[in-house]
């Protein structure tokens, strides 16, 4: 059996001892924030285009219902944050970690993700459709009813993730290992399943999804 190719996800290049920074009460298009830590702040229901964050750590920050279309996140860490229903569509996300955070209903469709890690998060009903993933890991992250349709995957890992009801339509799963994930049903494209790794039990479930009748002995 061929050995699985290993790949490395670059960590955010964030210096220790960053000063605390206060975010604006009202965001404007193309606002920029760099080299700081944001702690226990609320920026809910804000709206701005092309906001940029560079070398920023967010700890217990709420972005609920914000609309930051075309946001750019470089060398950023989210820790215990709430991004529920946040609109980060068409984002550029590079060297970013999202830890123990809530992304229920978040919209990241059309985004470019490079060297990104989601760990111990809840991202049910989130949207990643039409996105470009490279060097991305979802670990212990709930992705129930998540939309990943028509996306491009290269070096993407799903580890111990509930993905029931996930939409992978028109997304190639070649090289993707779903064997540690849990699901009863998925939306997939038959011609995009080649090279996907699943357990025997998952294979039976997928055959039923694709309309096959599995006959027990």
FIDOLUM-907022 format. One line per field, with one value per residue (C-alpha): residue in three letters; residue number from 1; x, y, z. Coordinates in nm, 4 decimals, always signed. Each point is the difference from the previous one (the first is absolute). Layout:
N
residu: (ALA  ...)
num: (NUM  ...)
px: (X  ...)
py: (Y  ...)
pz: (Z  ...)
END
This chain:
217
residu: (UNK  UNK  UNK  UNK  UNK  UNK  UNK  UNK  UNK  UNK  UNK  UNK  UNK  UNK  UNK  UNK  UNK  UNK  UNK  UNK  UNK  UNK  UNK  UNK  UNK  UNK  UNK  UNK  UNK  UNK  UNK  UNK  UNK  UNK  UNK  UNK  UNK  UNK  UNK  UNK  UNK  UNK  UNK  UNK  UNK  UNK  UNK  UNK  UNK  UNK  UNK  UNK  UNK  UNK  UNK  UNK  UNK  UNK  UNK  UNK  UNK  UNK  UNK  UNK  UNK  UNK  UNK  UNK  UNK  UNK  UNK  UNK  UNK  UNK  UNK  UNK  UNK  UNK  UNK  UNK  UNK  UNK  UNK  UNK  UNK  UNK  UNK  UNK  UNK  UNK  UNK  UNK  UNK  UNK  UNK  UNK  UNK  UNK  UNK  UNK  UNK  UNK  UNK  UNK  UNK  UNK  UNK  UNK  UNK  UNK  UNK  UNK  UNK  UNK  UNK  UNK  UNK  UNK  UNK  UNK  UNK  UNK  UNK  UNK  UNK  UNK  UNK  UNK  UNK  UNK  UNK  UNK  UNK  UNK  UNK  UNK  UNK  UNK  UNK  UNK  UNK  UNK  UNK  UNK  UNK  UNK  UNK  UNK  UNK  UNK  UNK  UNK  UNK  UNK  UNK  UNK  UNK  UNK  UNK  UNK  UNK  UNK  UNK  UNK  UNK  UNK  UNK  UNK  UNK  UNK  UNK  UNK  UNK  UNK  UNK  UNK  UNK  UNK  UNK  UNK  UNK  UNK  UNK  UNK  UNK  UNK  UNK  UNK  UNK  UNK  UNK  UNK  UNK  UNK  UNK  UNK  UNK  UNK  UNK  UNK  UNK  UNK  UNK  UNK  UNK  UNK  UNK  UNK  UNK  UNK  UNK  UNK  UNK  UNK  UNK  UNK  UNK)
num: (1  2  3  4  5  6  7  8  9  10  11  12  13  14  15  16  17  18  19  20  21  22  23  24  25  26  27  28  29  30  31  32  33  34  35  36  37  38  39  40  41  42  43  44  45  46  47  48  49  50  51  52  53  54  55  56  57  58  59  60  61  62  63  64  65  66  67  68  69  70  71  72  73  74  75  76  77  78  79  80  81  82  83  84  85  86  87  88  89  90  91  92  93  94  95  96  97  98  99  100  101  102  103  104  105  106  107  108  109  110  111  112  113  114  115  116  117  118  119  120  121  122  123  124  125  126  127  128  129  130  131  132  133  134  135  136  137  138  139  140  141  142  143  144  145  146  147  148  149  150  151  152  153  154  155  156  157  158  159  160  161  162  163  164  165  166  167  168  169  170  171  172  173  174  175  176  177  178  179  180  181  182  183  184  185  186  187  188  189  190  191  192  193  194  195  196  197  198  199  200  201  202  203  204  205  206  207  208  209  210  211  212  213  214  215  216  217)
px: (+0.0000  +0.1323  +0.0883  -0.2206  +0.1685  +0.0752  -0.0352  +0.0615  -0.2369  +0.1867  -0.0878  -0.0955  +0.3073  -0.1102  +0.2466  -0.0404  -0.0828  -0.2144  -0.1619  -0.3754  -0.1877  -0.3521  -0.2097  -0.2026  -0.3616  -0.0791  +0.2005  +0.0753  +0.0997  +0.3682  +0.0643  +0.3250  +0.1096  +0.3420  +0.2226  -0.2306  -0.2327  -0.3737  -0.1610  -0.3666  -0.1376  -0.3266  -0.0157  -0.3351  -0.2109  +0.2765  +0.0339  +0.3083  +0.1867  +0.3638  +0.0835  +0.3515  +0.1445  +0.3709  +0.1735  -0.3022  -0.1181  -0.3732  -0.0973  -0.3671  -0.1045  -0.3474  -0.0380  -0.3617  -0.1961  +0.2834  +0.0283  +0.3702  -0.0084  +0.3487  +0.1649  +0.3737  +0.1366  +0.3743  +0.1805  -0.3131  -0.1199  -0.3630  -0.0309  -0.3424  -0.1657  -0.3550  -0.0234  -0.3581  -0.1720  +0.3053  +0.0355  +0.3651  -0.0809  +0.2749  +0.2561  +0.3744  +0.1072  +0.3690  +0.1779  -0.3047  -0.1062  -0.3580  -0.0189  -0.3001  -0.2151  -0.3567  -0.0616  -0.3620  -0.1482  +0.3193  +0.0457  +0.3494  -0.1106  +0.2305  +0.2979  +0.3660  +0.1418  +0.3707  +0.1579  -0.3155  -0.0926  -0.3435  +0.0230  -0.2804  -0.2501  -0.3728  -0.0588  -0.3385  -0.1988  +0.3024  +0.0750  +0.3362  -0.1310  +0.2038  +0.3113  +0.3623  +0.1598  +0.3697  +0.1758  -0.3182  -0.0989  -0.3347  +0.0632  -0.2727  -0.2227  -0.3711  -0.0935  -0.3584  -0.1979  +0.3031  +0.0226  +0.3296  -0.1343  +0.2028  +0.3143  +0.3611  +0.1897  +0.3761  +0.1541  -0.3205  -0.0601  -0.3252  +0.0842  -0.2692  -0.2637  -0.3782  -0.0917  -0.3541  -0.1964  +0.3092  -0.0190  +0.3036  -0.1773  +0.2408  +0.2956  +0.2703  +0.0661  +0.3049  +0.2601  -0.2472  -0.0245  -0.3421  +0.0503  +0.0248  -0.3110  -0.3616  -0.2961  -0.3239  -0.0427  +0.1997  -0.0568  +0.2746  +0.0617  +0.0610  +0.2757  +0.1810  +0.0227  +0.2974  +0.2918  -0.2037  +0.0835  -0.2918  -0.0733  -0.1924  -0.3070  +0.0264  +0.0357  -0.3317  -0.1624  +0.1399  -0.1236  -0.3510  +0.0391  +0.0920  -0.3161  +0.1432  -0.1969  +0.2198  -0.1283  +0.0807  +0.0799)
py: (+0.0000  +0.3433  +0.2220  +0.3037  +0.3211  +0.2153  +0.3732  +0.2840  +0.2795  +0.3197  +0.1580  +0.3668  +0.2178  +0.1840  +0.1476  -0.0506  +0.2901  +0.1900  +0.3180  +0.0167  +0.1869  +0.1410  -0.0455  +0.2842  +0.0383  +0.0496  -0.1759  +0.1619  -0.1584  -0.0995  +0.0532  -0.1664  -0.1421  -0.1503  -0.1388  -0.0152  -0.2061  +0.0572  -0.1346  -0.0147  +0.2385  +0.0076  +0.1175  -0.1531  +0.1045  +0.2121  +0.0352  +0.0941  -0.1160  -0.1078  +0.0274  -0.1322  -0.1671  -0.0857  -0.1676  +0.0289  -0.2323  +0.0048  -0.1446  -0.0295  +0.2505  -0.0009  +0.0595  -0.1164  +0.1223  +0.2151  +0.0527  +0.0207  -0.0880  -0.0419  -0.0078  -0.0759  -0.2024  -0.0618  -0.1512  +0.0077  -0.2125  -0.0255  -0.1526  -0.0634  +0.2478  +0.0233  +0.0373  -0.1232  +0.1283  +0.2103  +0.0761  -0.0443  -0.0880  +0.0358  +0.0186  -0.0478  -0.2107  -0.0834  -0.1580  +0.0097  -0.2127  -0.0177  -0.1714  -0.0904  +0.2489  +0.0109  +0.0483  -0.1134  +0.1400  +0.1844  +0.0826  -0.0502  -0.0850  +0.0920  +0.0285  -0.0882  -0.1939  -0.0764  -0.1580  +0.0124  -0.2175  -0.0330  -0.1802  -0.0961  +0.2358  -0.0101  +0.0990  -0.1557  +0.1520  +0.1993  +0.0739  -0.0638  -0.0615  +0.1064  +0.0412  -0.0927  -0.2064  -0.0793  -0.1250  +0.0070  -0.2175  -0.0445  -0.1793  -0.0957  +0.2562  -0.0490  +0.0593  -0.1235  +0.1274  +0.1979  +0.1089  -0.0847  -0.0320  +0.0784  +0.0572  -0.0891  -0.2132  -0.0475  -0.1444  +0.0247  -0.2079  -0.0824  -0.1616  -0.1181  +0.2314  -0.0527  +0.0809  -0.1369  +0.1708  +0.1691  +0.1187  -0.1030  +0.0168  +0.0565  -0.0004  -0.2568  -0.2188  -0.1632  -0.0343  +0.0935  -0.2342  +0.0027  -0.3224  +0.1713  +0.2127  -0.0847  +0.0355  -0.1692  +0.1865  +0.2310  +0.1819  -0.1147  -0.0324  -0.3535  +0.1038  +0.1874  -0.2890  -0.1807  -0.0094  +0.0868  -0.2130  -0.1277  -0.2911  -0.3075  +0.1198  +0.3453  -0.1583  -0.1792  +0.3258  +0.1815  -0.2730  +0.0565  +0.3752  -0.0651  -0.2034  -0.3501  -0.2719  -0.1835  -0.3530  -0.1743  -0.3726)
pz: (+0.0000  -0.0926  +0.2908  +0.0422  -0.0922  +0.3011  -0.0148  +0.2400  +0.0921  +0.0756  +0.3336  +0.0310  +0.0256  +0.3113  +0.2471  +0.3739  +0.2275  -0.2489  +0.1355  +0.0507  -0.2700  -0.0049  -0.3092  -0.1468  +0.1084  -0.3688  -0.2703  -0.3329  -0.3300  -0.0150  +0.3730  +0.1071  +0.3342  +0.0648  +0.2755  +0.2982  +0.2172  +0.0238  +0.3175  +0.1088  -0.2597  -0.1921  -0.3601  -0.0831  -0.3012  -0.1532  -0.3756  -0.2039  -0.3099  -0.0237  +0.3702  +0.0708  +0.3071  +0.0091  +0.2975  +0.2291  +0.2773  +0.0785  +0.3392  +0.0963  -0.2655  -0.1550  -0.3740  -0.0066  -0.3037  -0.1358  -0.3748  -0.0869  -0.3685  -0.1521  +0.3439  +0.0046  +0.2910  +0.0131  +0.3018  +0.2146  +0.2934  +0.1146  +0.3473  +0.1570  -0.2369  -0.1326  -0.3771  -0.0297  -0.3138  -0.0865  -0.3707  -0.0970  -0.3599  -0.2613  +0.2811  -0.0275  +0.2984  +0.0420  +0.2977  +0.2269  +0.2972  +0.1275  +0.3389  +0.2170  -0.1869  -0.1281  -0.3725  -0.0234  -0.3200  -0.0935  -0.3684  -0.1408  -0.3518  -0.2842  +0.2337  -0.0447  +0.2951  +0.0357  +0.3111  +0.2093  +0.2968  +0.1642  +0.3356  +0.2392  -0.1652  -0.0756  -0.3629  -0.0684  -0.2882  -0.1108  -0.3672  -0.1666  -0.3495  -0.3041  +0.2176  -0.0669  +0.2801  +0.0246  +0.3149  +0.2115  +0.2950  +0.1728  +0.3299  +0.2522  -0.1699  -0.0561  -0.3643  +0.0012  -0.3009  -0.1128  -0.3628  -0.1734  -0.3512  -0.3119  +0.2034  -0.0769  +0.2522  +0.0118  +0.3169  +0.2024  +0.3141  +0.1783  +0.3350  +0.2437  -0.1464  -0.0004  -0.3622  -0.0272  -0.2749  -0.1375  -0.3604  -0.2070  -0.3365  -0.2897  +0.2397  -0.0723  +0.3034  -0.1546  +0.2757  +0.2754  +0.3003  +0.1664  +0.1946  +0.3406  -0.0646  +0.0804  -0.2332  -0.1001  -0.3266  -0.2254  -0.3254  -0.2366  -0.3726  -0.1232  -0.2395  +0.2786  +0.2492  -0.1545  +0.2441  +0.3106  +0.3070  +0.2098  +0.2341  -0.1235  +0.1917  -0.1555  -0.3441  +0.0481  +0.1059  -0.3022  -0.2329  +0.1324  -0.0475  -0.3628  -0.0509  +0.0238  +0.1748  +0.2497  +0.0549  +0.3256  -0.0108)
END
